[in-house]
């Protein structure tokens, strides 16, 4: 039995909101049609995916398992479609994602020596996009900052860089050369949606705000809603008068890695990995030089 990807997308639409009516509206199909497709999927799999009663719709154990597995499967299918489309255009391209502050040029230049006819497309990615964009094929390789969910990925460490505390202008610690975790105890934290990414446990993350990207993070810090952290190379790209950056040496440094889908075989991606590893020291120096070239760590 081949798994029908269309039925799988229908399943995800229902599982997302646990409501057949709303899922049918989102899919632009009639609710009876959606119900039939779900029943057909259950028959294909030999398992009930939802329980339905007067209290509503719930996932069964089998449904929860399918929900966990369906996302990566559909992302892989989307990635195949994108790669085939690129190949059909008759051009060789490598899509490289990067986080702010991580220079791609050193590796791209080294890669071009072996592959002068391959176009390296670069795209900036935010924290929440790192894994999804790799899994669904929007980027072939990505410069990522840990921690991320490494499931299904090949992740190669490149270098580390110090973390900086981000403070609103006029904060009691603004102007210091460096601060400690104890100095920040009790401060509300502006950080990513995944609590596992908090670089410190002493600030109170539950009393702070959760955000998706660097710009959103800095807006909240500037408004005085909390403090946050960024890699040192990011500070030069976000210099503004309503925030300041202060070193916090006791925190573990930011780990920069290169990642791609582990199951994918790509000589081009392998060669880019090799180029990135060979130029890792140059890349780290570029980021650190740029941060220092800003003349200061305070915005």
Secondary structure by P-SEA (a helix, b strand, c coil): ccccaaaaaaaaaaaacccaaaaaaaacccaaaaaaaaaaaaaaaccccccccccbbbbcaaaaaaaacaaaaaaaaaaaaaaaaaaaacbbbbbbbbcccccaaaaaaaaaaacccbbbbbbbbccccaaaaaaaccccccccccccccccccccccbbbbbbbbbccccccccccccccccccccccccccccccccccccccccbbbbccaaaaaaaaaacccccccccccccccccccbbbbbbccccccccccccccccccaaaaaaaaaaaaaaaaaaaaaaaaaaaaccccc
